[in-house]
Amino acid sequence: MPDWLSQTFDFLVSRPLVLLTMLALPLFAVARMGNVYPHRRLLYLAMLPLMVSIAMVLNPVIGWYLLVIDIVIVAVALFDLFSIVPAKYFDARRTSIHIASLGKPHDVEIELTNRSRRTCMVRICDDLPDSFSTEPAFTDARINGPGRVRFSYRCTPQQRGREQLKWVHVRVDSRLKLWRAFHKIPCPWTFNVYPDMKQITEYDLLARTNRLSLLGMRRSRKIGQDNEFERLRDYTQDDNFKHIDWRTTARRRKLTVRDYQANQSQRIMFLIDCGRMMTGVSGKLTMLDHSLNAMLMLSYVALKQGDSVGMISFNDRICNFTPARSGVNHINRLLHASYDQQAAFVESRYDEAFLHLRTNCLKRSLVVLITNVIDEINSFQIRQYLTAMSGRHLPLGVLLKDRDLYRHVDEIDPKTAHASELHHAAAATDVITWRQSVIRDLQHGGALTLDVYPEQLTSGLVNQYLDIKARHLL
């Protein structure tokens, strides 16, 4: 053996960590190319040469055994590395609905197929964004080769809009579990997260059984009666006996009732603020989410009564304009127009919104502006534009309360509170007093107002609409 080779060999034997590093670096380079990472078992195994090298202080001959141990560890690691099933042998298929409701759980099923002949342990996790909560988040399974496994979970979207899912993440363990590969299996999918639509189903169910009070909606006493005949239909259990048409019943030999409709079709136009004042969070939803849920609920109620509904969403520009239409099917247009609207940290342009309304809405309408006021500039614009249209339209200003602001006043005990808590309560009281002055100015200018917490907006807005219909204000 040449002297230089003998010296190099003696140098490596006397330094086992350098030898192990030289042998392991190419191995780790190959693994990194396949998105493979060592498991802690491999790290524990790599500590064995380090422990053996301590004994070399007493007996240098152990260096030969150390060399053999290094070669065996690298060989075993290399063999185990090639036992991992590559990503090309996996196929993923996702089964779910494309349309989801905000804050409502939805079931998703993933089917992972292994087309290789190797059996492996996998962990399956879906490619959901942070705005989704999942239960369970992942699952561990054993897939025989060839074979398949199914993973079912429930996801709850917490943000509206279109969400693109591209992958299914699969973690694959090697046969000896010395390595772990992280594969991304292509599985494109689209979730269109709409505002809460299940509230409409709940409304229909409670309306049929005359239990709308469970949703916080009260019955309004009508002044006069809408008695324009609309159609004849079969009798149902909840119908009033006074509406039975006995002549038609005798002819058909089946109970038949008369349906009546409002004397005129009225119009509602929503102005939805999507600016910085609607970015606040109340509960699990933003103020804009609560506003859109309430808008859809009231739209459905109004469309069921024969009214027409339109919407303008705006921030520093006009984000969307949906012309007023009648018919229950129009609720689908409002859904598609509002589901991907997001609140932005920009100043809202009320002048552009009201100018767009004046240009595109000539018929007298109930104009519902849903916004929030936190400073003098925005409150001045709201007063200016809402009161200016009181003769041509019926304006309704919906101002959302900040629950944290009122909590400083409602939950404080002056006898036991600290000085800092009293200062916060005094500042909150000043803001609340200012808000009340803004509401009084709107009412003196001829506008209707609704000051409500975001969680109570849906029932409060529907009750206000039913009261307006009952009093024939529009």
C-alpha positions in Angstrom: 0.0 0.0 0.0 1.5 3.4 -0.9 2.6 5.6 2.0 0.1 8.4 1.1 -2.8 6.0 1.0 -1.7 4.4 4.3 -1.4 7.8 5.9 -4.8 8.9 4.7 -6.4 5.7 5.9 -4.8 6.1 9.4 -6.0 9.7 9.5 -9.6 8.7 8.7 -9.5 5.8 11.2 -8.3 8.1 13.9 -11.0 10.6 13.2 -14.3 8.6 12.9 -16.6 11.6 12.7 -14.7 12.9 9.7 -15.0 9.5 8.0 -18.7 9.2 8.8 -19.3 12.7 7.5 -17.5 11.9 4.2 -19.5 8.8 3.7 -22.9 10.3 4.7 -22.7 13.6 2.8 -23.3 12.0 -0.7 -26.1 10.0 0.9 -27.8 13.1 2.3 -27.4 14.9 -1.0 -29.2 12.1 -2.9 -32.0 12.1 -0.3 -32.4 15.8 -0.4 -33.1 15.6 -4.2 -36.1 13.5 -3.5 -37.4 15.7 -0.6 -36.4 13.0 1.9 -35.2 13.8 5.4 -33.5 11.6 8.0 -35.6 10.3 10.9 -34.3 10.6 14.4 -33.7 6.9 14.4 -30.9 7.4 11.9 -29.4 10.2 14.0 -29.4 7.8 17.0 -27.8 5.2 14.9 -25.1 7.6 13.7 -24.1 8.2 17.4 -22.9 4.6 17.7 -19.5 5.3 15.9 -19.1 8.3 18.2 -19.4 6.1 21.3 -17.1 3.4 19.9 -14.5 6.0 19.1 -14.1 6.8 22.8 -12.7 3.4 23.3 -9.9 4.1 20.8 -8.1 6.0 23.5 -7.4 2.7 25.2 -7.0 0.5 22.1 -6.2 2.0 18.7 -7.0 -1.3 16.9 -10.7 -0.5 17.5 -10.4 1.9 14.6 -10.7 -1.0 12.2 -14.0 -2.0 13.7 -15.1 1.6 13.7 -14.5 1.7 9.9 -16.6 -1.4 9.5 -19.4 0.1 11.6 -19.4 3.3 9.5 -19.6 1.3 6.3 -22.4 -0.9 7.6 -24.4 2.2 8.8 -24.1 3.9 5.5 -25.0 0.7 3.6 -28.1 0.1 5.8 -29.1 3.8 5.4 -28.6 3.6 1.6 -30.7 0.4 1.4 -33.5 1.9 3.5 -33.4 5.1 1.4 -34.3 3.2 -1.7 -37.2 1.4 0.0 -39.2 4.7 0.0 -42.1 4.7 -2.5 -41.5 7.6 -4.9 -44.2 10.2 -5.4 -44.9 9.1 -9.0 -46.5 5.9 -7.7 -49.2 7.8 -5.7 -52.5 9.1 -6.9 -54.9 11.3 -4.9 -58.6 12.0 -5.4 -60.6 14.4 -3.3 -64.4 14.1 -2.9 -66.4 17.1 -1.5 -68.6 19.9 -2.5 -67.3 23.0 -4.4 -69.6 25.4 -2.6 -69.1 25.9 1.2 -70.9 28.1 3.7 -68.9 30.4 6.0 -68.5 29.0 9.5 -70.3 25.7 8.7 -68.6 22.3 8.7 -68.3 20.3 5.5 -67.2 16.7 5.0 -64.2 15.9 2.7 -62.9 12.5 1.7 -59.4 11.9 0.2 -58.6 8.6 -1.5 -54.9 7.8 -1.8 -53.8 5.1 -4.2 -50.4 3.3 -4.0 -49.6 1.8 -7.5 -46.2 0.3 -6.4 -45.7 -3.2 -5.0 -44.2 -1.9 -1.8 -46.1 -1.6 1.5 -45.5 1.7 3.3 -46.7 3.7 6.3 -48.1 7.2 5.3 -49.5 10.3 7.0 -52.1 12.1 4.8 -52.8 15.8 5.2 -54.8 18.1 2.9 -53.6 21.3 1.4 -56.0 23.6 3.2 -55.2 27.3 3.8 -55.0 28.7 7.3 -58.5 30.1 7.1 -59.9 26.5 7.4 -60.1 24.6 10.6 -60.0 20.8 10.3 -60.9 17.8 12.5 -58.9 15.7 12.3 -56.0 17.5 10.7 -54.3 14.3 9.4 -54.4 10.5 9.6 -51.7 7.7 9.7 -52.4 4.7 7.6 -50.7 1.6 6.1 -51.0 1.1 2.4 -50.3 -2.3 0.9 -48.9 -2.4 -2.5 -50.8 -2.0 -4.7 -53.7 -0.7 -2.6 -55.6 2.4 -1.5 -56.7 4.1 1.7 -59.4 6.7 2.5 -59.1 9.7 4.8 -62.3 11.5 5.9 -62.3 14.8 7.8 -64.5 17.8 8.5 -63.4 21.3 7.6 -64.9 24.6 8.6 -64.1 27.7 6.5 -63.5 30.9 8.4 -63.1 33.3 5.5 -65.2 33.9 2.4 -63.8 33.8 -1.1 -62.3 31.4 -3.6 -59.7 29.0 -2.2 -57.5 26.9 -4.6 -56.2 23.6 -3.3 -53.4 22.1 -5.4 -51.9 19.2 -3.5 -52.4 16.4 -1.0 -49.5 16.2 1.3 -48.2 12.6 2.0 -45.5 11.7 4.4 -44.0 8.3 3.6 -41.8 6.3 6.0 -39.0 4.0 4.8 -39.1 0.3 5.6 -36.8 0.6 8.6 -38.1 4.1 9.4 -34.7 5.7 9.0 -36.0 8.2 6.4 -39.1 10.2 5.8 -40.2 11.5 2.4 -42.6 14.4 2.0 -44.5 14.1 -1.2 -47.0 16.6 -2.8 -49.5 14.7 -4.8 -51.3 16.8 -7.4 -55.0 17.0 -6.6 -56.6 20.4 -7.8 -59.8 21.5 -6.1 -61.7 24.7 -5.7 -63.7 25.8 -2.6 -66.0 28.7 -3.2 -66.8 29.9 0.4 -70.1 31.8 0.4 -71.7 33.7 3.2 -73.9 31.6 5.5 -76.6 30.1 3.3 -78.0 27.6 5.8 -79.7 30.4 7.6 -82.1 30.7 4.7 -83.1 27.0 5.1 -83.7 27.6 8.8 -85.8 30.6 8.0 -88.0 28.6 5.6 -88.4 25.8 8.1 -89.4 28.1 10.9 -91.6 30.2 8.7 -93.7 27.1 7.7 -94.2 26.3 11.4 -94.8 29.9 12.5 -91.8 29.9 14.8 -89.7 32.8 13.4 -89.3 34.1 17.0 -86.6 31.5 17.5 -84.5 33.5 15.0 -85.2 36.8 16.9 -87.8 38.0 14.4 -90.9 39.5 15.8 -94.3 39.8 14.1 -95.3 43.3 13.0 -98.9 44.4 13.2 -99.9 45.5 9.7 -101.8 48.8 9.1 -104.4 47.8 6.6 -104.2 44.5 4.6 -102.5 43.4 1.4 -105.5 41.8 -0.2 -104.6 41.6 -3.9 -105.4 38.1 -5.2 -102.4 36.2 -6.5 -103.2 32.5 -7.1 -105.1 29.4 -5.8 -103.1 26.5 -4.2 -103.6 23.4 -2.1 -104.4 23.8 1.5 -101.6 23.2 4.0 -101.8 22.7 7.8 -100.6 26.2 8.7 -103.1 28.1 6.4 -105.8 30.3 7.8 -109.3 28.9 7.4 -110.6 32.3 6.3 -108.5 32.0 3.1 -110.2 28.7 2.0 -112.0 29.1 -1.3 -115.1 26.9 -0.7 -116.4 27.1 -4.3 -113.1 25.9 -5.8 -112.8 23.3 -3.0 -116.2 21.9 -3.9 -115.4 21.8 -7.6 -111.9 20.1 -7.1 -113.1 18.0 -4.1 -109.8 19.1 -2.4 -109.2 21.9 0.1 -108.0 25.0 -1.8 -106.9 28.4 -0.4 -106.4 31.8 -1.9 -102.9 33.4 -1.9 -102.6 37.2 -1.6 -99.8 39.4 -2.4 -98.7 43.0 -1.6 -100.4 45.7 -3.6 -97.1 46.9 -5.1 -93.6 45.6 -5.7 -91.1 47.7 -3.8 -87.3 47.9 -4.1 -84.4 47.6 -1.7 -80.9 48.7 -2.5 -78.0 47.7 -0.2 -74.8 49.8 0.1 -72.2 47.5 1.7 -69.1 49.3 3.0 -66.0 47.2 2.3 -63.5 49.7 3.7 -61.2 49.8 6.7 -64.1 50.3 9.2 -65.5 46.9 8.3 -62.3 45.0 9.0 -63.0 44.5 12.7 -63.7 41.1 14.1 -66.8 40.3 16.2 -66.9 36.7 17.4 -65.4 34.5 14.7 -66.5 36.7 11.8 -65.6 40.1 10.5 -68.1 42.9 10.5 -68.3 42.6 6.7 -69.2 38.9 7.1 -72.0 39.7 9.5 -73.2 42.4 7.1 -73.3 40.1 4.1 -75.1 37.4 6.1 -77.7 39.9 7.1 -78.0 41.3 3.6 -78.6 37.8 2.1 -81.2 36.9 4.8 -83.2 40.2 4.3 -82.9 39.8 0.5 -84.4 36.3 0.7 -87.3 37.6 2.9 -87.9 40.5 0.5 -87.8 38.4 -2.6 -90.2 36.0 -1.1 -92.6 38.9 -0.6 -92.3 40.0 -4.2 -89.9 42.9 -3.7 -86.8 43.5 -5.8 -83.3 43.7 -4.3 -80.0 45.1 -5.6 -76.6 45.7 -4.1 -73.6 48.0 -4.3 -70.4 47.1 -2.5 -67.6 49.7 -2.3 -64.5 50.8 -0.6 -62.2 53.3 -2.4 -64.0 52.2 -5.6 -67.1 50.4 -6.7 -66.3 46.8 -6.1 -69.6 45.3 -7.4 -73.0 46.4 -8.6 -75.9 44.0 -8.9 -79.0 45.6 -10.3 -82.3 45.2 -8.5 -84.3 42.2 -9.6 -87.3 40.3 -8.3 -87.8 36.6 -8.0 -86.4 34.1 -5.5 -83.8 33.0 -8.0 -82.2 36.4 -7.8 -80.7 35.3 -4.4 -78.2 33.3 -6.4 -76.9 36.4 -8.2 -76.5 38.2 -4.9 -74.6 35.2 -3.5 -72.2 35.1 -6.5 -71.7 38.9 -6.3 -70.8 38.9 -2.6 -69.0 35.7 -1.7 -65.5 37.0 -2.7 -65.8 40.5 -1.4 -63.2 41.3 1.3 -62.7 44.3 3.5 -59.7 46.4 2.6 -57.6 48.8 4.7 -58.6 51.8 2.6 -60.8 54.8 3.0 -64.3 54.3 1.8 -65.6 56.6 -1.0 -69.2 57.3 0.0 -69.4 60.0 -2.7 -68.8 57.4 -5.5 -71.2 54.9 -4.0 -74.1 57.4 -3.7 -73.3 58.8 -7.1 -73.5 55.3 -8.6 -76.8 54.8 -6.8 -78.2 58.0 -8.1 -77.2 57.1 -11.7 -78.5 53.5 -11.7 -81.4 53.6 -9.3 -84.1 56.1 -10.3 -87.1 54.4 -8.7 -87.9 55.2 -5.0 -86.2 52.5 -2.9 -85.3 51.6 0.6 -81.6 52.4 0.6 -79.8 50.3 3.3 -76.3 51.6 4.1 -74.4 49.1 6.3 -71.2 50.6 7.8 -69.4 51.6 10.9 -68.5 55.0 12.3 -65.4 55.7 14.3 -64.3 59.2 13.4 -65.8 62.6 12.5 -64.8 62.5 8.8 -66.8 59.4 7.9 -69.7 60.3 10.1 -70.0 63.7 8.3 -70.1 62.0 4.9 -72.7 59.5 6.1 -74.9 62.3 7.5 -74.4 64.3 4.3 -75.4 61.7 1.8 -78.0 59.8 3.7 -80.0 62.8 4.7 -79.7 64.3 1.2 -81.7 61.5 -0.3 -84.5 61.4 2.3 -87.0 62.9 -0.1 -86.2 60.8 -3.1 -85.6 57.5 -1.3 -86.1 56.0 2.1 -82.6 55.9 3.7 -81.8 53.4 6.5 -78.4 53.8 8.1 -77.2 50.6 9.8 -74.3 51.3 12.2 -72.5 48.4 13.8 -71.5 48.5 17.4 -68.1 47.5 18.7 -68.8 45.1 21.6 -65.4 45.7 23.2 -66.2 49.4 23.3 -69.4 48.9 25.2 -67.8 46.3 27.5 -65.6 49.0 29.0 -68.8 50.7 30.2 -71.1 47.9 31.0 -68.8 45.6 32.9 -67.0 48.2 35.1 -67.6 48.6 38.8 -66.7 52.2 39.9 -66.1 51.1 43.5 -63.5 48.4 42.7 -62.1 49.6 39.4 -58.5 50.8 39.0 -57.7 54.2 37.7 -56.7 52.9 34.3 -60.0 51.1 33.9 -61.9 54.3 34.8 -59.9 56.1 32.2 -60.9 53.5 29.6 -64.5 53.7 30.7 -64.5 57.5 30.4 -63.0 57.4 26.9 -65.5 54.7 25.8 -68.4 56.7 27.2 -67.3 59.7 25.2 -67.2 57.7 22.0 -70.6 56.2 22.7 -72.1 59.7 23.4 -70.6 60.9 20.1 -72.2 57.9 18.3 -75.6 58.8 19.8 -75.3 62.3 18.5 -74.5 61.0 15.0 -77.6 58.8 15.2 -79.8 61.7 16.3 -78.5 63.9 13.4 -79.4 61.1 11.0 -82.9 60.8 12.4 -83.5 64.6 12.4 -82.4 64.6 8.7 -85.1 62.1 7.8 -83.1 58.9 7.8 -84.0 55.7 9.7 -81.3 54.2 11.8 -80.4 50.9 13.3 -77.6 50.7 15.9 -76.9 47.1 16.6 -74.2 44.6 17.5 -72.9 42.5 14.5 -74.2 39.2 15.9 -77.7 40.7 16.2 -77.7 42.4 12.8 -79.7 39.8 10.9 -82.7 39.7 13.1 -82.6 43.4 13.7 -82.4 44.3 10.0 -85.3 41.9 9.1 -87.4 43.3 11.9 -86.8 46.8 10.7 -87.8 45.8 7.1 -91.0 44.1 8.3 -91.8 47.2 10.4 -91.3 49.5 7.3 -93.6 47.2 5.3 -96.2 47.1 7.9 -96.3 50.9 8.3 -96.2 51.4 4.5 -93.3 53.9 4.8 -91.8 53.0 1.5 
